[in-house]
Amino acid sequence: MAKFIAIKSSGAAEAGGDLLLGVEGILNVYAFNPTTTVVKYNGTEATITHTALATPYTQVRNAVNAALTANPGGVKARVQLPAGVTVSSIAIA
């Protein structure tokens, strides 16, 4: 299993490019709403903001889960976003 997942962001400056999330400690990944997917850690979370998805808007969650379970994943596994979906930011809180 990979130690990091990479998500490509179209955000400006530091919010753009390949953003890495550590895999250790992830408890859950869930589709919060049509433009937000959340990666939940113990005590914190990474909020991924992306283009709006059609119902049931679970496509980004499924892509993150696929990267998390990639075998062999190597040190880094890339999240393969669905066609037409772009990530604009990832916030850690």
Residue pairs with C-beta under 8 A, 6 or more apart in sequence:
1 23
1 68
1 69
1 70
1 71
1 73
2 23
2 67
2 68
2 70
2 73
2 74
2 75
2 76
2 77
3 22
3 23
3 24
3 75
3 76
4 20
4 21
4 22
4 23
4 75
4 76
4 77
5 20
5 21
5 23
5 64
5 67
5 68
5 76
5 77
5 78
5 79
6 18
6 19
6 20
6 67
6 76
6 77
6 78
6 79
7 18
7 19
7 21
7 48
7 64
7 78
7 79
7 81
7 87
7 90
8 17
8 18
8 19
8 78
8 79
8 81
8 87
9 15
9 16
9 17
9 18
9 19
9 87
9 88
9 89
9 90
10 16
10 86
10 87
10 88
11 87
11 88
11 89
15 88
15 89
15 90
19 87
19 90
20 76
21 39
21 46
21 90
23 68
25 41
25 42
26 39
26 40
26 41
26 68
27 40
27 41
27 42
28 39
28 40
29 37
29 38
29 39
29 40
29 61
29 64
29 65
29 68
30 37
30 38
30 40
30 61
31 37
31 53
31 56
31 57
31 58
31 60
31 61
32 38
32 47
33 57
34 52
34 53
34 54
34 55
34 57
35 49
35 50
35 51
35 52
35 53
36 47
36 48
36 49
36 50
37 47
37 48
37 50
37 60
37 61
37 64
38 45
38 46
38 47
38 48
39 45
39 46
39 48
39 64
44 92
44 93
45 92
45 93
46 90
46 91
46 92
47 90
47 91
47 92
47 93
48 60
48 64
48 87
48 89
48 90
49 87
49 88
49 89
49 90
49 91
50 60
50 81
50 85
50 86
50 87
50 88
51 84
51 85
51 86
51 88
53 59
53 60
53 82
53 85
59 82
59 85
60 81
60 82
60 85
60 87
63 79
63 80
63 81
63 82
64 79
66 79
66 80
67 73
67 77
67 78
67 79
67 80
68 77
70 77
81 87
